[in-house]
C-alpha cells in the first residue's frame, strides 16, 4: 500500500483541492499530473512539505475563475515528484479514499481547501480481494466495441489478466468520458457498481454512430 493510512481517521480532514474537469482519481489508481500554474505549484510545495496529500475534484459549473466543486472527490498522496528545467512539476498522485465535501474553507492562500468527510467511503482504504468475481467477458466485449468506435487501442493481454480493481479503476480514469460521466464513475459506491456504470457508458458510446475521433491510444 503506497500510503500508510488504514482508517479514515488517519486522513486529513482539511485538504487542498485541484479542480480539473474530465479527470478523476480512484483508490489505488495512479494519476500523472503536469503542474505549471503558480497557485498549484504552491499547492504542491505545501503538500511536499507536509503529508503529501491533496484532492482531485471536478468542477461542476459556475464561473471559470471560481467553479462550483462536485460533491465527491478523492484524496491522493504524491508518490512521485520531479521538477523540470522550465519550472514545471511532474507528479504522480496515488489514490487513497474518496470523500464528500462538507464545506469549503475561507483561505488567504492561492488555492482552495475543503473539509472532507470520508465516512461513506471508509471501505476505499481496504484493497478488494484479487480473486473478486467479475463477469469479464461481457465487460471486455463492451470495451472492445467502445475502443473500435473511438479508434483507440489498449494492451489486451493486460486487460484480460489484470485484477478487477486495477482494470475497472484504470479504465474509469483513463477513458475519455464527459465530466458528468466521470462523476458517475467516481460516485458509484462499490467496485462492482462502478463496473456496471462503466459497462453501460461504453455500450452507449459504442452505439453512437458519430465520427468517434479521439487520441490514438490509452496508456
C-alpha positions as CSV (number, residue, x, y, z in Angstrom):
1,X,0.0,0.0,0.0
2,X,1.6,3.3,-1.1
3,X,0.2,5.2,1.8
4,X,0.2,4.4,5.5
5,X,-3.5,5.1,6.0
6,X,-5.5,2.2,7.4
7,X,-8.7,4.0,8.5
8,X,-10.5,7.2,7.5
9,X,-9.5,9.0,10.8
10,X,-5.9,8.8,9.6
11,X,-6.6,11.0,6.7
12,X,-6.5,14.8,6.9
13,X,-9.9,16.4,7.5
14,X,-8.9,19.6,5.6
15,X,-7.4,19.1,2.2
16,X,-6.2,21.3,-0.7
17,X,-8.1,20.6,-3.9
18,X,-7.1,20.6,-7.5
19,X,-10.3,21.2,-9.6
20,X,-9.8,19.6,-13.0
21,X,-12.7,18.8,-15.4
22,X,-12.7,15.4,-17.0
23,X,-10.2,14.0,-14.5
24,X,-10.9,11.7,-11.6
25,X,-8.7,9.8,-9.1
26,X,-9.8,6.5,-7.6
27,X,-8.4,4.4,-4.7
28,X,-5.0,2.9,-5.6
29,X,-5.2,4.4,-9.0
30,X,-2.2,6.4,-10.2
31,X,-2.7,9.8,-11.9
32,X,0.2,11.6,-13.5
33,X,0.0,15.4,-13.4
34,X,1.9,18.2,-15.1
35,X,1.7,21.2,-12.8
36,X,2.6,24.6,-14.2
37,X,0.1,27.2,-12.8
38,X,1.7,29.2,-10.0
39,X,-1.1,28.5,-7.5
40,X,-0.8,24.8,-8.0
41,X,2.9,24.8,-7.9
42,X,2.4,26.5,-4.5
43,X,0.0,23.8,-3.5
44,X,2.5,21.0,-4.4
45,X,5.2,22.8,-2.5
46,X,3.0,22.9,0.6
47,X,1.9,19.3,0.2
48,X,5.5,18.1,-0.2
49,X,6.5,20.0,2.9
50,X,3.7,18.2,4.8
51,X,1.8,15.0,4.4
52,X,1.9,14.9,0.6
53,X,-1.9,14.7,0.4
54,X,-4.1,16.7,-2.0
55,X,-7.5,16.1,-3.5
56,X,-8.7,15.8,-7.1
57,X,-12.2,17.0,-7.7
58,X,-14.2,18.0,-10.8
59,X,-15.7,21.5,-11.3
60,X,-19.5,21.3,-11.9
61,X,-20.3,24.7,-13.4
62,X,-20.1,28.3,-12.2
63,X,-17.5,30.9,-13.1
64,X,-14.3,29.8,-14.7
65,X,-12.2,31.5,-12.0
66,X,-14.1,30.0,-9.1
67,X,-16.1,27.0,-10.3
68,X,-18.6,25.1,-8.2
69,X,-17.0,21.9,-6.8
70,X,-18.6,18.5,-7.4
71,X,-19.8,16.9,-4.1
72,X,-17.4,13.9,-4.3
73,X,-13.7,13.8,-4.9
74,X,-10.7,11.6,-4.0
75,X,-7.7,12.3,-1.9
76,X,-4.3,11.0,-3.1
77,X,-0.7,11.0,-1.9
78,X,2.1,12.3,-4.0
79,X,4.2,9.2,-4.7
80,X,6.5,10.6,-7.4
81,X,7.9,14.0,-7.9
82,X,10.2,15.7,-10.4
83,X,10.9,19.2,-11.4
84,X,11.6,20.2,-15.0
85,X,14.2,22.7,-16.2
86,X,11.4,25.2,-17.1
87,X,9.9,25.0,-13.5
88,X,7.0,22.6,-14.0
89,X,6.3,19.8,-11.5
90,X,5.7,16.3,-12.8
91,X,4.0,14.3,-10.1
92,X,2.1,11.0,-9.7
93,X,-0.8,11.0,-7.3
94,X,-1.8,7.6,-5.9
95,X,-5.5,7.5,-4.7
96,X,-6.3,6.9,-1.1
97,X,-10.0,7.3,-0.5
98,X,-13.0,9.2,-1.8
99,X,-14.7,11.9,0.3
100,X,-17.7,14.1,0.3
101,X,-17.2,17.9,0.5
102,X,-18.9,19.2,3.7
103,X,-17.6,22.8,3.4
104,X,-15.2,25.0,1.5
105,X,-12.9,26.8,3.9
106,X,-12.0,30.5,3.6
107,X,-8.4,30.9,2.8
108,X,-5.9,33.7,2.1
109,X,-3.8,31.4,0.0
110,X,-3.8,30.9,-3.8
111,X,-5.5,27.5,-3.8
112,X,-8.8,26.2,-2.4
113,X,-9.3,23.9,0.6
114,X,-12.3,21.9,1.7
115,X,-13.4,19.9,4.7
116,X,-13.6,16.2,3.7
117,X,-16.0,13.6,5.1
118,X,-14.7,10.1,4.4
119,X,-17.3,8.2,6.4
120,X,-19.3,6.9,3.4
121,X,-16.1,5.6,1.7
122,X,-14.1,4.0,4.5
123,X,-14.0,0.8,2.5
124,X,-11.8,2.5,-0.1
125,X,-8.9,2.1,2.3
126,X,-9.1,-1.7,2.0
127,X,-8.0,-3.4,-1.2
128,X,-10.6,-5.8,-2.6
129,X,-9.5,-9.4,-2.9
130,X,-7.6,-10.2,-6.1
131,X,-9.9,-13.2,-6.7
132,X,-13.0,-11.0,-6.7
133,X,-15.6,-12.5,-9.0
134,X,-16.2,-10.5,-12.2
135,X,-18.0,-11.4,-15.3
136,X,-15.1,-10.4,-17.5
137,X,-16.3,-11.4,-21.0
138,X,-19.3,-9.1,-21.3
139,X,-17.2,-6.3,-19.9
140,X,-14.4,-6.9,-22.4
141,X,-16.9,-7.1,-25.2
142,X,-18.2,-3.7,-24.3
143,X,-14.7,-2.4,-24.0
144,X,-13.7,-3.8,-27.4
145,X,-16.8,-2.2,-29.1
146,X,-16.1,1.2,-27.3
147,X,-12.4,1.2,-28.4
148,X,-13.3,0.3,-32.0
149,X,-15.8,3.1,-32.2
150,X,-13.3,5.6,-30.8
151,X,-10.3,4.3,-32.8
152,X,-8.4,3.6,-29.6
153,X,-6.1,0.7,-28.6
154,X,-5.0,-0.9,-25.4
155,X,-2.8,-3.8,-24.3
156,X,-5.3,-6.6,-24.4
157,X,-3.0,-9.0,-22.5
158,X,-3.1,-6.7,-19.6
159,X,-6.9,-6.1,-19.9
160,X,-7.6,-9.8,-19.9
161,X,-5.3,-10.6,-16.9
162,X,-5.5,-7.5,-14.7
163,X,-7.2,-7.8,-11.3
164,X,-10.7,-6.4,-11.4
165,X,-10.0,-3.3,-9.4
166,X,-7.0,-2.3,-11.4
167,X,-8.9,-2.9,-14.7
168,X,-12.1,-1.1,-13.7
169,X,-10.5,1.9,-12.0
170,X,-7.7,2.4,-14.5
171,X,-10.2,2.5,-17.4
172,X,-12.6,4.7,-15.5
173,X,-9.8,7.2,-15.0
174,X,-8.2,6.9,-18.5
175,X,-11.1,6.6,-21.0
176,X,-12.3,10.0,-22.4
177,X,-15.7,10.2,-20.9
178,X,-17.6,13.5,-20.4
179,X,-17.2,15.1,-16.9
180,X,-20.7,14.1,-15.8
181,X,-20.0,10.5,-16.8
182,X,-16.7,10.6,-14.9
183,X,-18.5,11.9,-11.9
184,X,-21.0,9.0,-12.1
185,X,-18.0,6.6,-12.1
186,X,-16.4,8.2,-9.0
187,X,-19.7,8.3,-7.2
188,X,-20.5,4.6,-7.8
189,X,-20.4,3.2,-4.3
190,X,-18.7,-0.2,-4.9
191,X,-16.3,-1.5,-7.4
192,X,-19.0,-3.7,-9.0
193,X,-21.3,-0.7,-9.1
194,X,-18.6,1.1,-11.0
195,X,-18.1,-1.8,-13.4
196,X,-21.9,-1.6,-14.2
197,X,-21.7,2.1,-14.8
198,X,-18.6,1.8,-16.9
199,X,-20.1,-1.0,-19.0
200,X,-23.2,1.0,-19.6
201,X,-21.2,4.1,-20.6
202,X,-19.1,2.0,-23.0
203,X,-22.1,0.4,-24.6
204,X,-23.9,3.7,-25.1
205,X,-20.8,5.3,-26.7
206,X,-20.3,2.2,-29.0
207,X,-23.9,2.6,-30.2
208,X,-23.2,6.2,-31.2
209,X,-22.6,6.4,-35.0
210,X,-20.6,9.7,-34.7
211,X,-17.1,10.1,-36.1
212,X,-15.5,8.6,-32.9
213,X,-12.4,10.8,-33.2
214,X,-10.0,10.6,-30.3
215,X,-6.5,10.1,-29.2
216,X,-4.8,7.0,-30.8
217,X,-4.1,5.0,-27.6
218,X,-4.8,4.7,-23.9
219,X,-1.7,4.3,-21.8
